[in-house]
Amino acid sequence: MTYRRWFVVGAAVAVVGALLAAFAIFYGNFSPRGYVQDRYNRAASRDIGGAAVAYTSSKTPSQVAKEVTDAWQPADQYVDGSGVYLRYDDDSVVILPIAAGSVILLERLTTAYPRYHSTVGSHWGWGRGSTVRGGGPGAGK
């Protein structure tokens, strides 16, 4: 009877593993970066240096932001007339309007925060993975 139970548990684990593998094959990367890379058009001419990798969409920034945030909830989000700024643990997704839709810029936080600080200011709080120190006296020392 004990062997039968282990066989059933082993078979269940194998089925779950197969389902996860199939999901990974069909749905690609499991990150906001992967989501953008899989769904939008690469636009290397709009890259910002080597740091911000550009993609485009014919949709408005708010439509693109809804798609991205429905799939991947950001740690922080800031929206103003210039665009939509999404902060994740390690990455940023910045969606700006262009004449024919939107440009979507993927960038590591280490370069995105200094680039967009004048816009997002203190609106982008800091969660895990942040290299910014803060807090009261003696914090982070």
Order of alpha helices (4+ residues) and beta strands (2+ residues): alpha-alpha-beta-beta-alpha-beta-beta-beta-beta-alpha
